[in-house]
Amino acid sequence: MLIPARMSEAEEKRWVTVMLNKLAAQESRRVLGDAELAERAQRLSAQYFDGRARPATVRWVTNQNTRWGSCTPAEGSIRLSHRLQGMPEYVVDYVLCHELAHLLVPGHGPGFWRLLEAYPRTERARGYLEGVVAADRLPPVPGAHDQ
């Protein structure tokens, strides 16, 4: 994203927040149900992991407010935070791929990241999520509710 050099750091953060919100609104799709989420995980596994990551369950949860997703490899369960609902599809797909990769490689070592490189929008999705986290830390923009 290009911004004018004359912007202060606070203006820059606000501008990034506004632009991320606009991008999310443009790219968001309807919210997937749990069954559709599971189907999507199967497609992503087939496309990026040769079908080797086989989750037993994939579902939305409302009790994850500090992480985007989680996985229990022994059970084959994947849970995605409800906070992802309405975000661009490529972001949801990244989090699904991240958790699918954990079914194959526990932890976040080099082997895990090599596996996740198969998903071509990893860096973009991570940047988007980092922007969301940063925006959550910003104070509200005065008058933003009027827009």
N, CA, C and O atoms as a GROMACS GRO file, in nm:
protein
  588
    1MET      N    1   0.085  -0.116   0.000
    1MET     CA    2   0.000   0.000   0.000
    1MET      C    3   0.090   0.123   0.000
    1MET      O    4   0.185   0.131   0.078
    2LEU      N    5   0.061   0.217  -0.087
    2LEU     CA    6   0.136   0.340  -0.093
    2LEU      C    7   0.061   0.449  -0.018
    2LEU      O    8  -0.061   0.463  -0.030
    3ILE      N    9   0.136   0.526   0.060
    3ILE     CA   10   0.077   0.638   0.134
    3ILE      C   11   0.167   0.759   0.122
    3ILE      O   12   0.288   0.743   0.102
    4PRO      N   13   0.111   0.879   0.133
    4PRO     CA   14   0.195   0.999   0.125
    4PRO      C   15   0.298   1.004   0.237
    4PRO      O   16   0.267   0.969   0.351
    5ALA      N   17   0.419   1.046   0.206
    5ALA     CA   18   0.527   1.053   0.305
    5ALA      C   19   0.497   1.156   0.413
    5ALA      O   20   0.553   1.148   0.523
    6ARG      N   21   0.411   1.252   0.384
    6ARG     CA   22   0.382   1.357   0.482
    6ARG      C   23   0.292   1.311   0.596
    6ARG      O   24   0.273   1.384   0.694
    7MET      N   25   0.235   1.192   0.585
    7MET     CA   26   0.145   1.144   0.691
    7MET      C   27   0.223   1.111   0.817
    7MET      O   28   0.333   1.056   0.813
    8SER      N   29   0.163   1.146   0.930
    8SER     CA   30   0.223   1.109   1.058
    8SER      C   31   0.201   0.960   1.080
    8SER      O   32   0.124   0.896   1.007
    9GLU      N   33   0.267   0.905   1.179
    9GLU     CA   34   0.251   0.762   1.208
    9GLU      C   35   0.106   0.731   1.246
    9GLU      O   36   0.053   0.628   1.204
   10ALA      N   37   0.044   0.818   1.322
   10ALA     CA   38  -0.096   0.796   1.362
   10ALA      C   39  -0.188   0.802   1.241
   10ALA      O   40  -0.280   0.720   1.228
   11GLU      N   41  -0.165   0.899   1.150
   11GLU     CA   42  -0.246   0.909   1.028
   11GLU      C   43  -0.226   0.785   0.941
   11GLU      O   44  -0.321   0.733   0.883
   12GLU      N   45  -0.103   0.740   0.934
   12GLU     CA   46  -0.072   0.620   0.855
   12GLU      C   47  -0.147   0.500   0.909
   12GLU      O   48  -0.207   0.424   0.832
   13LYS      N   49  -0.144   0.481   1.041
   13LYS     CA   50  -0.215   0.367   1.101
   13LYS      C   51  -0.364   0.375   1.074
   13LYS      O   52  -0.427   0.275   1.041
   14ARG      N   53  -0.420   0.494   1.089
   14ARG     CA   54  -0.564   0.510   1.062
   14ARG      C   55  -0.596   0.481   0.915
   14ARG      O   56  -0.694   0.414   0.885
   15TRP      N   57  -0.512   0.531   0.825
   15TRP     CA   58  -0.533   0.509   0.682
   15TRP      C   59  -0.527   0.360   0.649
   15TRP      O   60  -0.610   0.309   0.574
   16VAL      N   61  -0.430   0.292   0.704
   16VAL     CA   62  -0.418   0.147   0.680
   16VAL      C   63  -0.543   0.076   0.730
   16VAL      O   64  -0.594  -0.014   0.663
   17THR      N   65  -0.592   0.115   0.847
   17THR     CA   66  -0.713   0.055   0.903
   17THR      C   67  -0.831   0.076   0.810
   17THR      O   68  -0.905  -0.017   0.780
   18VAL      N   69  -0.848   0.200   0.763
   18VAL     CA   70  -0.958   0.230   0.671
   18VAL      C   71  -0.948   0.147   0.544
   18VAL      O   72  -1.047   0.090   0.498
   19MET      N   73  -0.828   0.138   0.488
   19MET     CA   74  -0.809   0.064   0.364
   19MET      C   75  -0.829  -0.086   0.384
   19MET      O   76  -0.884  -0.154   0.297
   20LEU      N   77  -0.783  -0.139   0.497
   20LEU     CA   78  -0.806  -0.281   0.525
   20LEU      C   79  -0.954  -0.311   0.538
   20LEU      O   80  -1.003  -0.413   0.489
   21ASN      N   81  -1.026  -0.221   0.603
   21ASN     CA   82  -1.171  -0.240   0.616
   21ASN      C   83  -1.239  -0.237   0.480
   21ASN      O   84  -1.330  -0.316   0.454
   22LYS      N   85  -1.197  -0.146   0.394
   22LYS     CA   86  -1.254  -0.139   0.259
   22LYS      C   87  -1.222  -0.266   0.180
   22LYS      O   88  -1.308  -0.320   0.112
   23LEU      N   89  -1.098  -0.311   0.190
   23LEU     CA   90  -1.059  -0.433   0.121
   23LEU      C   91  -1.140  -0.552   0.170
   23LEU      O   92  -1.186  -0.634   0.090
   24ALA      N   93  -1.157  -0.562   0.301
   24ALA     CA   94  -1.235  -0.672   0.358
   24ALA      C   95  -1.379  -0.668   0.308
   24ALA      O   96  -1.438  -0.771   0.276
   25ALA      N   97  -1.435  -0.548   0.302
   25ALA     CA   98  -1.573  -0.535   0.256
   25ALA      C   99  -1.586  -0.576   0.110
   25ALA      O  100  -1.684  -0.639   0.071
   26GLN      N  101  -1.487  -0.542   0.029
   26GLN     CA  102  -1.490  -0.578  -0.113
   26GLN      C  103  -1.472  -0.728  -0.135
   26GLN      O  104  -1.538  -0.786  -0.221
   27GLU      N  105  -1.383  -0.789  -0.059
   27GLU     CA  106  -1.348  -0.928  -0.084
   27GLU      C  107  -1.426  -1.030  -0.002
   27GLU      O  108  -1.418  -1.150  -0.027
   28SER      N  109  -1.499  -0.980   0.097
   28SER     CA  110  -1.567  -1.077   0.184
   28SER      C  111  -1.681  -1.145   0.109
   28SER      O  112  -1.744  -1.087   0.020
   29ARG      N  113  -1.706  -1.264   0.145
   29ARG     CA  114  -1.814  -1.343   0.087
   29ARG      C  115  -1.907  -1.380   0.202
   29ARG      O  116  -1.885  -1.344   0.317
   30ARG      N  117  -2.011  -1.452   0.167
   30ARG     CA  118  -2.102  -1.497   0.272
   30ARG      C  119  -2.026  -1.588   0.368
   30ARG      O  120  -1.925  -1.648   0.331
   31VAL      N  121  -2.074  -1.598   0.489
   31VAL     CA  122  -2.008  -1.680   0.590
   31VAL      C  123  -2.034  -1.826   0.560
   31VAL      O  124  -2.148  -1.868   0.539
   32LEU      N  125  -1.928  -1.904   0.560
   32LEU     CA  126  -1.940  -2.048   0.537
   32LEU      C  127  -1.991  -2.116   0.663
   32LEU      O  128  -1.955  -2.079   0.774
   33GLY      N  129  -2.076  -2.217   0.644
   33GLY     CA  130  -2.116  -2.300   0.756
   33GLY      C  131  -2.007  -2.402   0.784
   33GLY      O  132  -1.910  -2.412   0.709
   34ASP      N  133  -2.021  -2.477   0.893
   34ASP     CA  134  -1.920  -2.576   0.930
   34ASP      C  135  -1.901  -2.682   0.820
   34ASP      O  136  -1.788  -2.722   0.792
   35ALA      N  137  -2.010  -2.727   0.758
   35ALA     CA  138  -1.999  -2.829   0.654
   35ALA      C  139  -1.922  -2.774   0.533
   35ALA      O  140  -1.838  -2.844   0.476
   36GLU      N  141  -1.951  -2.650   0.496
   36GLU     CA  142  -1.879  -2.588   0.384
   36GLU      C  143  -1.733  -2.564   0.419
   36GLU      O  144  -1.645  -2.577   0.334
   37LEU      N  145  -1.708  -2.531   0.545
   37LEU     CA  146  -1.571  -2.510   0.591
   37LEU      C  147  -1.492  -2.641   0.581
   37LEU      O  148  -1.376  -2.641   0.538
   38ALA      N  149  -1.555  -2.752   0.619
   38ALA     CA  150  -1.490  -2.883   0.610
   38ALA      C  151  -1.462  -2.920   0.464
   38ALA      O  152  -1.356  -2.974   0.433
   39GLU      N  153  -1.557  -2.891   0.375
   39GLU     CA  154  -1.537  -2.918   0.232
   39GLU      C  155  -1.422  -2.833   0.178
   39GLU      O  156  -1.340  -2.881   0.099
   40ARG      N  157  -1.417  -2.711   0.220
   40ARG     CA  158  -1.310  -2.623   0.176
   40ARG      C  159  -1.174  -2.675   0.223
   40ARG      O  160  -1.078  -2.675   0.147
   41ALA      N  161  -1.167  -2.721   0.348
   41ALA     CA  162  -1.042  -2.778   0.401
   41ALA      C  163  -1.000  -2.898   0.319
   41ALA      O  164  -0.881  -2.914   0.291
   42GLN      N  165  -1.094  -2.982   0.280
   42GLN     CA  166  -1.060  -3.099   0.197
   42GLN      C  167  -1.004  -3.055   0.063
   42GLN      O  168  -0.906  -3.113   0.015
   43ARG      N  169  -1.066  -2.954   0.001
   43ARG     CA  170  -1.017  -2.904  -0.128
   43ARG      C  171  -0.876  -2.846  -0.115
   43ARG      O  172  -0.790  -2.870  -0.198
   44LEU      N  173  -0.854  -2.769  -0.008
   44LEU     CA  174  -0.722  -2.710   0.013
   44LEU      C  175  -0.617  -2.817   0.038
   44LEU      O  176  -0.504  -2.806  -0.011
   45SER      N  177  -0.653  -2.919   0.114
   45SER     CA  178  -0.560  -3.029   0.138
   45SER      C  179  -0.523  -3.098   0.007
   45SER      O  180  -0.406  -3.128  -0.017
   46ALA      N  181  -0.623  -3.121  -0.077
   46ALA     CA  182  -0.597  -3.185  -0.206
   46ALA      C  183  -0.508  -3.096  -0.293
   46ALA      O  184  -0.416  -3.144  -0.359
   47GLN      N  185  -0.536  -2.967  -0.292
   47GLN     CA  186  -0.464  -2.875  -0.380
   47GLN      C  187  -0.321  -2.849  -0.335
   47GLN      O  188  -0.230  -2.843  -0.418
   48TYR      N  189  -0.299  -2.833  -0.205
   48TYR     CA  190  -0.168  -2.790  -0.156
   48TYR      C  191  -0.088  -2.896  -0.081
   48TYR      O  192   0.034  -2.882  -0.065
   49PHE      N  193  -0.155  -3.002  -0.034
   49PHE     CA  194  -0.085  -3.103   0.046
   49PHE      C  195  -0.108  -3.244  -0.007
   49PHE      O  196  -0.095  -3.341   0.068
   50ASP      N  197  -0.140  -3.256  -0.135
   50ASP     CA  198  -0.164  -3.386  -0.199
   50ASP      C  199  -0.266  -3.470  -0.124
   50ASP      O  200  -0.260  -3.593  -0.127
   51GLY      N  201  -0.360  -3.404  -0.055
   51GLY     CA  202  -0.465  -3.475   0.018
   51GLY      C  203  -0.419  -3.544   0.144
   51GLY      O  204  -0.496  -3.620   0.204
   52ARG      N  205  -0.295  -3.520   0.186
   52ARG     CA  206  -0.241  -3.591   0.303
   52ARG      C  207  -0.297  -3.539   0.435
   52ARG      O  208  -0.303  -3.614   0.533
   53ALA      N  209  -0.337  -3.414   0.440
   53ALA     CA  210  -0.394  -3.357   0.564
   53ALA      C  211  -0.544  -3.387   0.563
   53ALA      O  212  -0.620  -3.333   0.482
   54ARG      N  213  -0.586  -3.473   0.653
   54ARG     CA  214  -0.725  -3.519   0.654
   54ARG      C  215  -0.790  -3.490   0.789
   54ARG      O  216  -0.787  -3.573   0.880
   55PRO      N  217  -0.850  -3.372   0.802
   55PRO     CA  218  -0.914  -3.340   0.930
   55PRO      C  219  -1.041  -3.422   0.950
   55PRO      O  220  -1.116  -3.448   0.856
   56ALA      N  221  -1.063  -3.463   1.074
   56ALA     CA  222  -1.188  -3.533   1.109
   56ALA      C  223  -1.301  -3.432   1.124
   56ALA      O  224  -1.415  -3.460   1.085
   57THR      N  225  -1.270  -3.316   1.180
   57THR     CA  226  -1.370  -3.210   1.196
   57THR      C  227  -1.306  -3.074   1.169
   57THR      O  228  -1.188  -3.052   1.197
   58VAL      N  229  -1.386  -2.985   1.114
   58VAL     CA  230  -1.346  -2.846   1.091
   58VAL      C  231  -1.467  -2.762   1.128
   58VAL      O  232  -1.576  -2.783   1.073
   59ARG      N  233  -1.450  -2.668   1.220
   59ARG     CA  234  -1.566  -2.589   1.262
   59ARG      C  235  -1.526  -2.453   1.313
   59ARG      O  236  -1.411  -2.429   1.351
   60TRP      N  237  -1.624  -2.362   1.313
   60TRP     CA  238  -1.607  -2.229   1.372
   60TRP      C  239  -1.626  -2.240   1.522
   60TRP      O  240  -1.707  -2.320   1.569
   61VAL      N  241  -1.551  -2.160   1.597
   61VAL     CA  242  -1.570  -2.153   1.742
   61VAL      C  243  -1.569  -2.006   1.785
   61VAL      O  244  -1.511  -1.920   1.718
   62THR      N  245  -1.634  -1.981   1.896
   62THR     CA  246  -1.642  -1.843   1.947
   62THR      C  247  -1.555  -1.820   2.070
   62THR      O  248  -1.555  -1.711   2.127
   63ASN      N  249  -1.480  -1.921   2.111
   63ASN     CA  250  -1.399  -1.908   2.232
   63ASN      C  251  -1.250  -1.885   2.203
   63ASN      O  252  -1.167  -1.900   2.293
   64GLN      N  253  -1.216  -1.849   2.080
   64GLN     CA  254  -1.077  -1.822   2.044
   64GLN      C  255  -1.064  -1.674   2.011
   64GLN      O  256  -1.094  -1.631   1.899
   65ASN      N  257  -1.019  -1.598   2.106
   65ASN     CA  258  -1.006  -1.454   2.083
   65ASN      C  259  -0.862  -1.409   2.074
   65ASN      O  260  -0.835  -1.293   2.042
   66THR      N  261  -0.768  -1.499   2.100
   66THR     CA  262  -0.627  -1.462   2.091
   66THR      C  263  -0.553  -1.537   1.981
   66THR      O  264  -0.434  -1.514   1.959
   67ARG      N  265  -0.623  -1.626   1.911
   67ARG     CA  266  -0.563  -1.697   1.798
   67ARG      C  267  -0.667  -1.710   1.689
   67ARG      O  268  -0.787  -1.706   1.714
   68TRP      N  269  -0.617  -1.725   1.567
   68TRP     CA  270  -0.708  -1.732   1.451
   68TRP      C  271  -0.759  -1.874   1.430
   68TRP      O  272  -0.869  -1.893   1.378
   69GLY      N  273  -0.681  -1.973   1.468
   69GLY     CA  274  -0.722  -2.111   1.451
   69GLY      C  275  -0.643  -2.200   1.544
   69GLY      O  276  -0.542  -2.159   1.601
   70SER      N  277  -0.690  -2.322   1.558
   70SER     CA  278  -0.617  -2.420   1.637
   70SER      C  279  -0.644  -2.558   1.582
   70SER      O  280  -0.740  -2.581   1.508
   71CYS      N  281  -0.557  -2.649   1.619
   71CYS     CA  282  -0.563  -2.784   1.566
   71CYS      C  283  -0.521  -2.882   1.675
   71CYS      O  284  -0.428  -2.855   1.751
   72THR      N  285  -0.590  -2.994   1.682
   72THR     CA  286  -0.550  -3.103   1.770
   72THR      C  287  -0.521  -3.223   1.679
   72THR      O  288  -0.611  -3.297   1.641
   73PRO      N  289  -0.392  -3.240   1.643
   73PRO     CA  290  -0.358  -3.347   1.547
   73PRO      C  291  -0.404  -3.486   1.588
   73PRO      O  292  -0.448  -3.564   1.504
   74ALA      N  293  -0.395  -3.519   1.717
   74ALA     CA  294  -0.433  -3.653   1.762
   74ALA      C  295  -0.581  -3.682   1.733
   74ALA      O  296  -0.618  -3.796   1.707
   75GLU      N  297  -0.664  -3.579   1.737
   75GLU     CA  298  -0.806  -3.595   1.709
   75GLU      C  299  -0.841  -3.560   1.565
   75GLU      O  300  -0.949  -3.595   1.516
   76GLY      N  301  -0.750  -3.492   1.498
   76GLY     CA  302  -0.778  -3.447   1.362
   76GLY      C  303  -0.878  -3.332   1.357
   76GLY      O  304  -0.947  -3.313   1.257
   77SER      N  305  -0.884  -3.256   1.466
   77SER     CA  306  -0.982  -3.148   1.470
   77SER      C  307  -0.918  -3.012   1.443
   77SER      O  308  -0.808  -2.982   1.491
   78ILE      N  309  -0.988  -2.931   1.366
   78ILE     CA  310  -0.946  -2.794   1.334
   78ILE      C  311  -1.059  -2.701   1.376
   78ILE      O  312  -1.176  -2.725   1.348
   79ARG      N  313  -1.020  -2.594   1.445
   79ARG     CA  314  -1.116  -2.494   1.488
   79ARG      C  315  -1.069  -2.358   1.439
   79ARG      O  316  -0.952  -2.322   1.455
   80LEU      N  317  -1.160  -2.281   1.379
   80LEU     CA  318  -1.128  -2.146   1.334
   80LEU      C  319  -1.208  -2.046   1.416
   80LEU      O  320  -1.326  -2.067   1.446
   81SER      N  321  -1.142  -1.937   1.452
   81SER     CA  322  -1.208  -1.832   1.529
   81SER      C  323  -1.318  -1.766   1.447
   81SER      O  324  -1.301  -1.741   1.327
   82HIS      N  325  -1.429  -1.740   1.510
   82HIS     CA  326  -1.540  -1.671   1.445
   82HIS      C  327  -1.499  -1.531   1.396
   82HIS      O  328  -1.566  -1.473   1.311
   83ARG      N  329  -1.388  -1.479   1.450
   83ARG     CA  330  -1.341  -1.346   1.409
   83ARG      C  331  -1.296  -1.346   1.262
   83ARG      O  332  -1.285  -1.239   1.202
   84LEU      N  333  -1.271  -1.464   1.205
   84LEU     CA  334  -1.233  -1.473   1.064
   84LEU      C  335  -1.352  -1.460   0.970
   84LEU      O  336  -1.336  -1.434   0.851
   85GLN      N  337  -1.472  -1.478   1.024
   85GLN     CA  338  -1.591  -1.474   0.939
   85GLN      C  339  -1.604  -1.334   0.878
   85GLN      O  340  -1.596  -1.233   0.947
   86GLY      N  341  -1.623  -1.332   0.748
   86GLY     CA  342  -1.634  -1.205   0.677
   86GLY      C  343  -1.502  -1.151   0.626
   86GLY      O  344  -1.501  -1.053   0.551
   87MET      N  345  -1.391  -1.214   0.665
   87MET     CA  346  -1.261  -1.172   0.611
   87MET      C  347  -1.247  -1.228   0.470
   87MET      O  348  -1.320  -1.320   0.433
   88PRO      N  349  -1.155  -1.174   0.392
   88PRO     CA  350  -1.137  -1.225   0.255
   88PRO      C  351  -1.112  -1.376   0.253
   88PRO      O  352  -1.051  -1.431   0.345
   89GLU      N  353  -1.159  -1.440   0.148
   89GLU     CA  354  -1.145  -1.585   0.137
   89GLU      C  355  -1.001  -1.632   0.147
   89GLU      O  356  -0.973  -1.734   0.209
   90TYR      N  357  -0.908  -1.557   0.085
   90TYR     CA  358  -0.769  -1.602   0.087
   90TYR      C  359  -0.713  -1.602   0.229
   90TYR      O  360  -0.621  -1.679   0.259
   91VAL      N  361  -0.767  -1.518   0.317
   91VAL     CA  362  -0.722  -1.516   0.457
   91VAL      C  363  -0.774  -1.639   0.530
   91VAL      O  364  -0.700  -1.706   0.601
   92VAL      N  365  -0.902  -1.669   0.511
   92VAL     CA  366  -0.960  -1.790   0.572
   92VAL      C  367  -0.887  -1.913   0.519
   92VAL      O  368  -0.857  -2.006   0.594
   93ASP      N  369  -0.860  -1.914   0.389
   93ASP     CA  370  -0.789  -2.028   0.330
   93ASP      C  371  -0.649  -2.043   0.390
   93ASP      O  372  -0.604  -2.154   0.416
   94TYR      N  373  -0.581  -1.930   0.412
   94TYR     CA  374  -0.449  -1.938   0.474
   94TYR      C  375  -0.457  -2.001   0.613
   94TYR      O  376  -0.378  -2.090   0.646
   95VAL      N  377  -0.552  -1.957   0.694
   95VAL     CA  378  -0.562  -2.012   0.830
   95VAL      C  379  -0.597  -2.161   0.822
   95VAL      O  380  -0.545  -2.241   0.899
   96LEU      N  381  -0.685  -2.197   0.730
   96LEU     CA  382  -0.714  -2.340   0.712
   96LEU      C  383  -0.589  -2.417   0.671
   96LEU      O  384  -0.560  -2.523   0.726
   97CYS      N  385  -0.513  -2.363   0.576
   97CYS     CA  386  -0.388  -2.430   0.533
   97CYS      C  387  -0.291  -2.440   0.650
   97CYS      O  388  -0.224  -2.543   0.666
   98HIS      N  389  -0.282  -2.336   0.729
   98HIS     CA  390  -0.193  -2.336   0.846
   98HIS      C  391  -0.230  -2.453   0.938
   98HIS      O  392  -0.143  -2.529   0.981
   99GLU      N  393  -0.358  -2.466   0.967
   99GLU     CA  394  -0.401  -2.573   1.057
   99GLU      C  395  -0.391  -2.710   0.990
   99GLU      O  396  -0.358  -2.808   1.056
  100LEU      N  397  -0.418  -2.718   0.861
  100LEU     CA  398  -0.399  -2.844   0.789
  100LEU      C  399  -0.253  -2.888   0.795
  100LEU      O  400  -0.223  -3.006   0.813
  101ALA      N  401  -0.162  -2.792   0.780
  101ALA     CA  402  -0.019  -2.824   0.786
  101ALA      C  403   0.017  -2.882   0.923
  101ALA      O  404   0.106  -2.967   0.933
  102HIS      N  405  -0.051  -2.834   1.028
  102HIS     CA  406  -0.024  -2.888   1.162
  102HIS      C  407  -0.068  -3.034   1.176
  102HIS      O  408  -0.016  -3.106   1.262
  103LEU      N  409  -0.162  -3.077   1.093
  103LEU     CA  410  -0.198  -3.219   1.096
  103LEU      C  411  -0.082  -3.306   1.046
  103LEU      O  412  -0.073  -3.424   1.079
  104LEU      N  413   0.006  -3.244   0.967
  104LEU     CA  414   0.120  -3.316   0.910
  104LEU      C  415   0.250  -3.291   0.985
  104LEU      O  416   0.334  -3.380   0.997
  105VAL      N  417   0.267  -3.168   1.036
  105VAL     CA  418   0.390  -3.129   1.105
  105VAL      C  419   0.353  -3.049   1.229
  105VAL      O  420   0.300  -2.938   1.217
  106PRO      N  421   0.378  -3.103   1.348
  106PRO     CA  422   0.349  -3.026   1.469
  106PRO      C  423   0.451  -2.912   1.487
  106PRO      O  424   0.564  -2.920   1.437
  107GLY      N  425   0.412  -2.810   1.556
  107GLY     CA  426   0.504  -2.699   1.584
  107GLY      C  427   0.522  -2.608   1.464
  107GLY      O  428   0.462  -2.628   1.358
  108HIS      N  429   0.607  -2.508   1.484
  108HIS     CA  430   0.632  -2.409   1.380
  108HIS      C  431   0.778  -2.408   1.336
  108HIS      O  432   0.836  -2.302   1.313
  109GLY      N  433   0.837  -2.526   1.324
  109GLY     CA  434   0.975  -2.536   1.280
  109GLY      C  435   0.989  -2.516   1.129
  109GLY      O  436   0.890  -2.493   1.060
  110PRO      N  437   1.111  -2.526   1.080
  110PRO     CA  438   1.137  -2.505   0.936
  110PRO      C  439   1.055  -2.598   0.845
  110PRO      O  440   1.010  -2.555   0.738
  111GLY      N  441   1.036  -2.722   0.886
  111GLY     CA  442   0.958  -2.815   0.805
  111GLY      C  443   0.813  -2.772   0.790
  111GLY      O  444   0.753  -2.788   0.684
  112PHE      N  445   0.759  -2.716   0.897
  112PHE     CA  446   0.621  -2.665   0.892
  112PHE      C  447   0.611  -2.552   0.790
  112PHE      O  448   0.521  -2.552   0.705
  113TRP      N  449   0.702  -2.454   0.799
  113TRP     CA  450   0.695  -2.338   0.710
  113TRP      C  451   0.723  -2.377   0.565
  113TRP      O  452   0.667  -2.317   0.474
  114ARG      N  453   0.810  -2.476   0.543
  114ARG     CA  454   0.833  -2.523   0.406
  114ARG      C  455   0.704  -2.582   0.349
  114ARG      O  456   0.670  -2.558   0.233
  115LEU      N  457   0.634  -2.657   0.430
  115LEU     CA  458   0.508  -2.717   0.387
  115LEU      C  459   0.406  -2.608   0.354
  115LEU      O  460   0.334  -2.618   0.255
  116LEU      N  461   0.400  -2.507   0.437
  116LEU     CA  462   0.301  -2.400   0.418
  116LEU      C  463   0.333  -2.311   0.298
  116LEU      O  464   0.245  -2.240   0.249
  117GLU      N  465   0.456  -2.314   0.250
  117GLU     CA  466   0.493  -2.236   0.132
  117GLU      C  467   0.412  -2.277   0.010
  117GLU      O  468   0.405  -2.202  -0.088
  118ALA      N  469   0.352  -2.395   0.013
  118ALA     CA  470   0.270  -2.440  -0.099
  118ALA      C  471   0.152  -2.346  -0.123
  118ALA      O  472   0.108  -2.330  -0.237
  119TYR      N  473   0.101  -2.284  -0.018
  119TYR     CA  474  -0.011  -2.191  -0.034
  119TYR      C  475   0.046  -2.057  -0.080
  119TYR      O  476   0.120  -1.993  -0.006
  120PRO      N  477   0.013  -2.012  -0.202
  120PRO     CA  478   0.081  -1.896  -0.261
  120PRO      C  479   0.048  -1.761  -0.197
  120PRO      O  480   0.121  -1.664  -0.219
  121ARG      N  481  -0.058  -1.753  -0.119
  121ARG     CA  482  -0.093  -1.623  -0.061
  121ARG      C  483  -0.061  -1.615   0.089
  121ARG      O  484  -0.120  -1.535   0.162
  122THR      N  485   0.032  -1.699   0.133
  122THR     CA  486   0.068  -1.702   0.274
  122THR      C  487   0.113  -1.565   0.324
  122THR      O  488   0.059  -1.516   0.424
  123GLU      N  489   0.208  -1.504   0.258
  123GLU     CA  490   0.261  -1.376   0.307
  123GLU      C  491   0.155  -1.267   0.305
  123GLU      O  492   0.145  -1.186   0.397
  124ARG      N  493   0.075  -1.264   0.199
  124ARG     CA  494  -0.030  -1.162   0.192
  124ARG      C  495  -0.131  -1.180   0.305
  124ARG      O  496  -0.170  -1.083   0.369
  125ALA      N  497  -0.173  -1.302   0.329
  125ALA     CA  498  -0.270  -1.330   0.436
  125ALA      C  499  -0.212  -1.297   0.573
  125ALA      O  500  -0.281  -1.241   0.658
  126ARG      N  501  -0.087  -1.333   0.593
  126ARG     CA  502  -0.024  -1.301   0.722
  126ARG      C  503  -0.016  -1.150   0.742
  126ARG      O  504  -0.040  -1.101   0.852
  127GLY      N  505   0.016  -1.077   0.636
  127GLY     CA  506   0.018  -0.932   0.644
  127GLY      C  507  -0.118  -0.874   0.676
  127GLY      O  508  -0.130  -0.780   0.754
  128TYR      N  509  -0.221  -0.930   0.616
  128TYR     CA  510  -0.358  -0.885   0.643
  128TYR      C  511  -0.392  -0.905   0.791
  128TYR      O  512  -0.442  -0.815   0.857
  129LEU      N  513  -0.364  -1.025   0.841
  129LEU     CA  514  -0.395  -1.055   0.980
  129LEU      C  515  -0.313  -0.968   1.076
  129LEU      O  516  -0.365  -0.925   1.179
  130GLU      N  517  -0.187  -0.941   1.042
  130GLU     CA  518  -0.106  -0.851   1.125
  130GLU      C  519  -0.167  -0.712   1.126
  130GLU      O  520  -0.166  -0.645   1.229
  131GLY      N  521  -0.220  -0.667   1.012
  131GLY     CA  522  -0.286  -0.537   1.005
  131GLY      C  523  -0.411  -0.533   1.091
  131GLY      O  524  -0.438  -0.431   1.156
  132VAL      N  525  -0.486  -0.641   1.093
  132VAL     CA  526  -0.606  -0.647   1.177
  132VAL      C  527  -0.568  -0.637   1.324
  132VAL      O  528  -0.631  -0.565   1.401
  133VAL      N  529  -0.463  -0.710   1.363
  133VAL     CA  530  -0.417  -0.705   1.502
  133VAL      C  531  -0.371  -0.564   1.537
  133VAL      O  532  -0.405  -0.513   1.644
  134ALA      N  533  -0.295  -0.500   1.448
  134ALA     CA  534  -0.246  -0.364   1.474
  134ALA      C  535  -0.363  -0.267   1.483
  134ALA      O  536  -0.364  -0.179   1.570
  135ALA      N  537  -0.462  -0.282   1.396
  135ALA     CA  538  -0.577  -0.192   1.397
  135ALA      C  539  -0.656  -0.207   1.526
  135ALA      O  540  -0.711  -0.109   1.577
  136ASP      N  541  -0.662  -0.327   1.581
  136ASP     CA  542  -0.734  -0.349   1.707
  136ASP      C  543  -0.671  -0.273   1.822
  136ASP      O  544  -0.738  -0.242   1.920
  137ARG      N  545  -0.542  -0.244   1.811
  137ARG     CA  546  -0.471  -0.173   1.918
  137ARG      C  547  -0.486  -0.021   1.908
  137ARG      O  548  -0.454   0.050   2.003
  138LEU      N  549  -0.536   0.027   1.795
  138LEU     CA  550  -0.548   0.172   1.775
  138LEU      C  551  -0.670   0.227   1.848
  138LEU      O  552  -0.771   0.159   1.863
  139PRO      N  553  -0.659   0.351   1.892
  139PRO     CA  554  -0.779   0.413   1.950
  139PRO      C  555  -0.879   0.439   1.837
  139PRO      O  556  -0.840   0.451   1.721
  140PRO      N  557  -1.007   0.447   1.870
  140PRO     CA  558  -1.108   0.471   1.767
  140PRO      C  559  -1.083   0.605   1.697
  140PRO      O  560  -1.036   0.700   1.759
  141VAL      N  561  -1.116   0.611   1.570
  141VAL     CA  562  -1.103   0.734   1.493
  141VAL      C  563  -1.224   0.820   1.522
  141VAL      O  564  -1.337   0.774   1.503
  142PRO      N  565  -1.205   0.945   1.569
  142PRO     CA  566  -1.320   1.030   1.597
  142PRO      C  567  -1.407   1.046   1.473
  142PRO      O  568  -1.357   1.075   1.364
  143GLY      N  569  -1.538   1.026   1.490
  143GLY     CA  570  -1.632   1.041   1.380
  143GLY      C  571  -1.639   0.923   1.287
  143GLY      O  572  -1.711   0.927   1.187
  144ALA      N  573  -1.565   0.815   1.316
  144ALA     CA  574  -1.561   0.700   1.225
  144ALA      C  575  -1.698   0.632   1.215
  144ALA      O  576  -1.729   0.571   1.113
  145HIS      N  577  -1.779   0.642   1.318
  145HIS     CA  578  -1.910   0.578   1.316
  145HIS      C  579  -2.005   0.646   1.218
  145HIS      O  580  -2.106   0.588   1.178
  146ASP      N  581  -1.973   0.770   1.179
  146ASP     CA  582  -2.058   0.845   1.088
  146ASP      C  583  -2.035   0.807   0.943
  146ASP      O  584  -2.113   0.845   0.857
  147GLN      N  585  -1.927   0.734   0.915
  147GLN     CA  586  -1.892   0.705   0.776
  147GLN      C  587  -1.962   0.582   0.724
  147GLN      O  588  -1.942   0.544   0.608
   0.00000   0.00000   0.00000
